[in-house]
Amino acid sequence: MSHDDARKIRLIMSLRGRGITDPAVLGALERVPRDQFVDPAFLDQAWEDRALPIASGQTISQPFIVAFMTQALQLTDRTKVLEIGTGSGYQAAVLAKIARRVYTVERHAELLRRAQAMFDRLKLHNIHTRHGDGWKGWPEQAPFEAIIVTAAAPEVPQELLDQLSEGGRMVAPIGSAGNAQRLVRFVREGESFHEEPLLDVRFVPLVHGVGVPNEAR
């Protein structure tokens, strides 16, 4: 067994101990090579349970948060998922190992280019990408059974809620940068949305519009 394999096993066991019990989620995290998504400068920390910096002032989320949010979406192999904030592509790759189809939107073109190259390399052909404004979602492909937002907004964007199917779930961090943020699950019930607070978190802010070169948020 290689050193990386041992660290991966320790990580998966740690996630189980923290309440990640969905075998599909654990299996996806085991199969997705996180070490290929991190910046080379942090390669030695790829299998540690911590967030790491990537380009454009963004981060790759810690594995526990990726696993927790994915489990909260209650995915099946028939689920159509929208992700807001592609970032490194790691979360989308985990989703793609479980769901039928993943649509992911990223405001930074360079991040999206790198993520798409990784999806191609890993033959994740059920991921569809868009360079655009995450606040607007992907209305042409709506409705979605699940939506995951990987950046925090003071309040949930109504345009994203409107793209949920009946009974659909959205998991999103709510709060301002630098202040308390809470991960919340929204479940659509007709024209209303049931809210369930899940976990205190810290995410980068969800910014309107698309990024410009060399911008860091």
Contacts in CASP RR format, 6 or more apart in sequence:
PFRMAT RR
TARGET T0000
AUTHOR 0000-0000-0000
METHOD contacts of the structure
MODEL  1
MSHDDARKIRLIMSLRGRGITDPAVLGALERVPRDQFVDPAFLDQAWEDR
ALPIASGQTISQPFIVAFMTQALQLTDRTKVLEIGTGSGYQAAVLAKIAR
RVYTVERHAELLRRAQAMFDRLKLHNIHTRHGDGWKGWPEQAPFEAIIVT
AAAPEVPQELLDQLSEGGRMVAPIGSAGNAQRLVRFVREGESFHEEPLLD
VRFVPLVHGVGVPNEAR
4 35 0 8 1.000
4 46 0 8 1.000
4 47 0 8 1.000
7 47 0 8 1.000
7 48 0 8 1.000
8 30 0 8 1.000
8 47 0 8 1.000
10 47 0 8 1.000
11 29 0 8 1.000
11 47 0 8 1.000
11 48 0 8 1.000
11 49 0 8 1.000
11 63 0 8 1.000
12 26 0 8 1.000
12 27 0 8 1.000
12 29 0 8 1.000
12 30 0 8 1.000
14 49 0 8 1.000
14 64 0 8 1.000
15 26 0 8 1.000
15 29 0 8 1.000
15 49 0 8 1.000
15 63 0 8 1.000
15 64 0 8 1.000
15 67 0 8 1.000
16 26 0 8 1.000
18 64 0 8 1.000
20 26 0 8 1.000
20 64 0 8 1.000
20 67 0 8 1.000
20 68 0 8 1.000
20 71 0 8 1.000
21 71 0 8 1.000
22 70 0 8 1.000
22 71 0 8 1.000
24 75 0 8 1.000
24 97 0 8 1.000
24 98 0 8 1.000
25 67 0 8 1.000
25 70 0 8 1.000
25 71 0 8 1.000
25 94 0 8 1.000
25 98 0 8 1.000
26 67 0 8 1.000
27 97 0 8 1.000
28 70 0 8 1.000
28 94 0 8 1.000
28 95 0 8 1.000
28 97 0 8 1.000
28 98 0 8 1.000
29 63 0 8 1.000
29 66 0 8 1.000
29 67 0 8 1.000
29 94 0 8 1.000
31 97 0 8 1.000
32 90 0 8 1.000
32 93 0 8 1.000
32 94 0 8 1.000
32 97 0 8 1.000
32 122 0 8 1.000
33 122 0 8 1.000
34 46 0 8 1.000
34 47 0 8 1.000
34 60 0 8 1.000
34 63 0 8 1.000
34 90 0 8 1.000
35 43 0 8 1.000
35 46 0 8 1.000
35 47 0 8 1.000
36 118 0 8 1.000
36 121 0 8 1.000
36 122 0 8 1.000
37 60 0 8 1.000
37 88 0 8 1.000
37 89 0 8 1.000
37 90 0 8 1.000
37 93 0 8 1.000
37 118 0 8 1.000
38 45 0 8 1.000
38 46 0 8 1.000
38 52 0 8 1.000
38 54 0 8 1.000
38 60 0 8 1.000
38 88 0 8 1.000
39 52 0 8 1.000
39 53 0 8 1.000
39 54 0 8 1.000
39 55 0 8 1.000
42 52 0 8 1.000
42 53 0 8 1.000
45 52 0 8 1.000
46 52 0 8 1.000
49 62 0 8 1.000
49 63 0 8 1.000
49 64 0 8 1.000
50 62 0 8 1.000
51 59 0 8 1.000
51 60 0 8 1.000
51 61 0 8 1.000
51 62 0 8 1.000
51 65 0 8 1.000
52 59 0 8 1.000
52 60 0 8 1.000
53 59 0 8 1.000
54 60 0 8 1.000
54 87 0 8 1.000
54 88 0 8 1.000
54 111 0 8 1.000
55 108 0 8 1.000
55 110 0 8 1.000
55 111 0 8 1.000
55 114 0 8 1.000
56 108 0 8 1.000
56 110 0 8 1.000
56 111 0 8 1.000
56 215 0 8 1.000
56 216 0 8 1.000
56 217 0 8 1.000
57 204 0 8 1.000
57 216 0 8 1.000
57 217 0 8 1.000
58 87 0 8 1.000
58 88 0 8 1.000
58 108 0 8 1.000
58 111 0 8 1.000
58 204 0 8 1.000
58 217 0 8 1.000
59 204 0 8 1.000
60 87 0 8 1.000
60 88 0 8 1.000
60 90 0 8 1.000
61 90 0 8 1.000
61 91 0 8 1.000
61 150 0 8 1.000
61 203 0 8 1.000
65 201 0 8 1.000
66 90 0 8 1.000
66 91 0 8 1.000
66 94 0 8 1.000
67 94 0 8 1.000
68 183 0 8 1.000
68 198 0 8 1.000
68 199 0 8 1.000
69 91 0 8 1.000
69 148 0 8 1.000
69 150 0 8 1.000
69 171 0 8 1.000
69 183 0 8 1.000
70 91 0 8 1.000
70 94 0 8 1.000
70 95 0 8 1.000
70 98 0 8 1.000
70 148 0 8 1.000
72 169 0 8 1.000
72 171 0 8 1.000
72 183 0 8 1.000
72 185 0 8 1.000
72 198 0 8 1.000
73 79 0 8 1.000
73 81 0 8 1.000
73 95 0 8 1.000
73 146 0 8 1.000
73 148 0 8 1.000
73 169 0 8 1.000
73 171 0 8 1.000
74 146 0 8 1.000
74 169 0 8 1.000
75 81 0 8 1.000
75 95 0 8 1.000
75 98 0 8 1.000
75 99 0 8 1.000
75 146 0 8 1.000
76 98 0 8 1.000
76 99 0 8 1.000
77 98 0 8 1.000
77 99 0 8 1.000
77 100 0 8 1.000
78 100 0 8 1.000
78 145 0 8 1.000
79 98 0 8 1.000
79 99 0 8 1.000
79 100 0 8 1.000
79 145 0 8 1.000
79 146 0 8 1.000
80 99 0 8 1.000
80 100 0 8 1.000
80 101 0 8 1.000
80 103 0 8 1.000
80 141 0 8 1.000
80 144 0 8 1.000
80 145 0 8 1.000
80 146 0 8 1.000
81 95 0 8 1.000
81 99 0 8 1.000
81 101 0 8 1.000
81 102 0 8 1.000
81 103 0 8 1.000
81 144 0 8 1.000
81 145 0 8 1.000
81 146 0 8 1.000
81 147 0 8 1.000
81 148 0 8 1.000
82 102 0 8 1.000
82 103 0 8 1.000
82 104 0 8 1.000
82 105 0 8 1.000
82 137 0 8 1.000
82 138 0 8 1.000
82 141 0 8 1.000
82 142 0 8 1.000
82 144 0 8 1.000
82 146 0 8 1.000
82 147 0 8 1.000
82 148 0 8 1.000
82 160 0 8 1.000
82 163 0 8 1.000
83 91 0 8 1.000
83 92 0 8 1.000
83 95 0 8 1.000
83 102 0 8 1.000
83 103 0 8 1.000
83 104 0 8 1.000
83 105 0 8 1.000
83 147 0 8 1.000
83 148 0 8 1.000
83 149 0 8 1.000
83 150 0 8 1.000
84 104 0 8 1.000
84 105 0 8 1.000
84 134 0 8 1.000
84 137 0 8 1.000
84 147 0 8 1.000
84 148 0 8 1.000
84 149 0 8 1.000
84 150 0 8 1.000
84 151 0 8 1.000
84 160 0 8 1.000
84 172 0 8 1.000
84 206 0 8 1.000
85 104 0 8 1.000
85 105 0 8 1.000
85 106 0 8 1.000
85 107 0 8 1.000
85 134 0 8 1.000
85 149 0 8 1.000
85 150 0 8 1.000
85 151 0 8 1.000
86 92 0 8 1.000
86 104 0 8 1.000
86 105 0 8 1.000
86 106 0 8 1.000
86 111 0 8 1.000
86 112 0 8 1.000
86 115 0 8 1.000
86 129 0 8 1.000
87 106 0 8 1.000
87 108 0 8 1.000
87 111 0 8 1.000
87 112 0 8 1.000
87 115 0 8 1.000
87 150 0 8 1.000
88 111 0 8 1.000
88 114 0 8 1.000
88 115 0 8 1.000
88 118 0 8 1.000
89 104 0 8 1.000
89 115 0 8 1.000
89 118 0 8 1.000
89 119 0 8 1.000
91 148 0 8 1.000
91 150 0 8 1.000
92 102 0 8 1.000
92 104 0 8 1.000
92 115 0 8 1.000
92 119 0 8 1.000
92 124 0 8 1.000
92 127 0 8 1.000
93 118 0 8 1.000
93 119 0 8 1.000
93 122 0 8 1.000
93 124 0 8 1.000
93 127 0 8 1.000
95 102 0 8 1.000
95 148 0 8 1.000
96 102 0 8 1.000
96 119 0 8 1.000
96 124 0 8 1.000
96 126 0 8 1.000
96 127 0 8 1.000
99 126 0 8 1.000
99 146 0 8 1.000
100 126 0 8 1.000
101 126 0 8 1.000
101 127 0 8 1.000
101 128 0 8 1.000
102 126 0 8 1.000
102 127 0 8 1.000
102 128 0 8 1.000
103 127 0 8 1.000
103 128 0 8 1.000
103 130 0 8 1.000
103 138 0 8 1.000
103 141 0 8 1.000
103 144 0 8 1.000
104 115 0 8 1.000
104 127 0 8 1.000
104 128 0 8 1.000
104 129 0 8 1.000
104 130 0 8 1.000
105 129 0 8 1.000
105 130 0 8 1.000
105 131 0 8 1.000
105 132 0 8 1.000
105 133 0 8 1.000
105 134 0 8 1.000
105 137 0 8 1.000
105 138 0 8 1.000
106 112 0 8 1.000
106 115 0 8 1.000
106 129 0 8 1.000
106 130 0 8 1.000
106 131 0 8 1.000
106 132 0 8 1.000
107 131 0 8 1.000
107 132 0 8 1.000
107 133 0 8 1.000
107 134 0 8 1.000
107 207 0 8 1.000
107 209 0 8 1.000
107 210 0 8 1.000
107 211 0 8 1.000
108 210 0 8 1.000
108 211 0 8 1.000
108 215 0 8 1.000
109 131 0 8 1.000
109 210 0 8 1.000
109 211 0 8 1.000
109 213 0 8 1.000
110 213 0 8 1.000
112 129 0 8 1.000
112 130 0 8 1.000
112 131 0 8 1.000
115 129 0 8 1.000
116 129 0 8 1.000
119 125 0 8 1.000
119 127 0 8 1.000
119 129 0 8 1.000
128 141 0 8 1.000
130 138 0 8 1.000
131 210 0 8 1.000
132 209 0 8 1.000
132 210 0 8 1.000
133 208 0 8 1.000
133 209 0 8 1.000
133 210 0 8 1.000
134 157 0 8 1.000
134 206 0 8 1.000
134 209 0 8 1.000
135 153 0 8 1.000
135 157 0 8 1.000
135 159 0 8 1.000
135 160 0 8 1.000
135 206 0 8 1.000
135 208 0 8 1.000
135 209 0 8 1.000
136 159 0 8 1.000
137 157 0 8 1.000
137 159 0 8 1.000
137 160 0 8 1.000
137 163 0 8 1.000
138 163 0 8 1.000
139 159 0 8 1.000
139 163 0 8 1.000
142 162 0 8 1.000
142 163 0 8 1.000
143 163 0 8 1.000
143 164 0 8 1.000
143 165 0 8 1.000
143 166 0 8 1.000
143 168 0 8 1.000
144 163 0 8 1.000
144 164 0 8 1.000
144 165 0 8 1.000
144 168 0 8 1.000
145 164 0 8 1.000
145 165 0 8 1.000
145 167 0 8 1.000
145 168 0 8 1.000
145 169 0 8 1.000
146 168 0 8 1.000
146 169 0 8 1.000
146 170 0 8 1.000
146 171 0 8 1.000
147 160 0 8 1.000
147 163 0 8 1.000
147 164 0 8 1.000
147 168 0 8 1.000
147 169 0 8 1.000
147 170 0 8 1.000
147 171 0 8 1.000
147 172 0 8 1.000
148 170 0 8 1.000
148 171 0 8 1.000
148 172 0 8 1.000
149 156 0 8 1.000
149 160 0 8 1.000
149 170 0 8 1.000
149 171 0 8 1.000
149 172 0 8 1.000
149 173 0 8 1.000
149 206 0 8 1.000
150 173 0 8 1.000
150 203 0 8 1.000
151 173 0 8 1.000
151 203 0 8 1.000
151 204 0 8 1.000
151 205 0 8 1.000
151 206 0 8 1.000
151 207 0 8 1.000
152 172 0 8 1.000
152 173 0 8 1.000
152 174 0 8 1.000
152 175 0 8 1.000
152 176 0 8 1.000
152 177 0 8 1.000
152 181 0 8 1.000
152 201 0 8 1.000
152 203 0 8 1.000
152 204 0 8 1.000
152 205 0 8 1.000
152 206 0 8 1.000
153 172 0 8 1.000
153 173 0 8 1.000
153 174 0 8 1.000
153 175 0 8 1.000
153 205 0 8 1.000
153 206 0 8 1.000
154 174 0 8 1.000
154 175 0 8 1.000
154 176 0 8 1.000
155 174 0 8 1.000
155 175 0 8 1.000
156 170 0 8 1.000
156 172 0 8 1.000
156 174 0 8 1.000
156 184 0 8 1.000
156 186 0 8 1.000
157 206 0 8 1.000
160 170 0 8 1.000
160 172 0 8 1.000
161 170 0 8 1.000
161 186 0 8 1.000
161 188 0 8 1.000
161 193 0 8 1.000
164 170 0 8 1.000
164 186 0 8 1.000
164 188 0 8 1.000
164 193 0 8 1.000
165 188 0 8 1.000
166 188 0 8 1.000
166 189 0 8 1.000
166 190 0 8 1.000
167 187 0 8 1.000
167 188 0 8 1.000
167 189 0 8 1.000
167 190 0 8 1.000
168 187 0 8 1.000
168 188 0 8 1.000
169 185 0 8 1.000
169 186 0 8 1.000
169 187 0 8 1.000
170 185 0 8 1.000
170 186 0 8 1.000
171 183 0 8 1.000
171 184 0 8 1.000
171 185 0 8 1.000
171 186 0 8 1.000
171 198 0 8 1.000
172 183 0 8 1.000
172 184 0 8 1.000
172 186 0 8 1.000
173 181 0 8 1.000
173 182 0 8 1.000
173 183 0 8 1.000
173 184 0 8 1.000
173 201 0 8 1.000
173 203 0 8 1.000
174 181 0 8 1.000
174 182 0 8 1.000
174 183 0 8 1.000
174 184 0 8 1.000
175 181 0 8 1.000
175 182 0 8 1.000
176 205 0 8 1.000
177 204 0 8 1.000
177 205 0 8 1.000
178 202 0 8 1.000
180 200 0 8 1.000
181 200 0 8 1.000
181 201 0 8 1.000
181 202 0 8 1.000
181 203 0 8 1.000
182 197 0 8 1.000
182 198 0 8 1.000
182 199 0 8 1.000
182 200 0 8 1.000
182 201 0 8 1.000
183 197 0 8 1.000
183 198 0 8 1.000
183 199 0 8 1.000
183 200 0 8 1.000
183 201 0 8 1.000
184 195 0 8 1.000
184 196 0 8 1.000
184 197 0 8 1.000
184 198 0 8 1.000
185 195 0 8 1.000
185 196 0 8 1.000
185 198 0 8 1.000
186 193 0 8 1.000
186 194 0 8 1.000
186 195 0 8 1.000
186 196 0 8 1.000
187 193 0 8 1.000
187 194 0 8 1.000
187 196 0 8 1.000
204 217 0 8 1.000
205 217 0 8 1.000
207 217 0 8 1.000
END
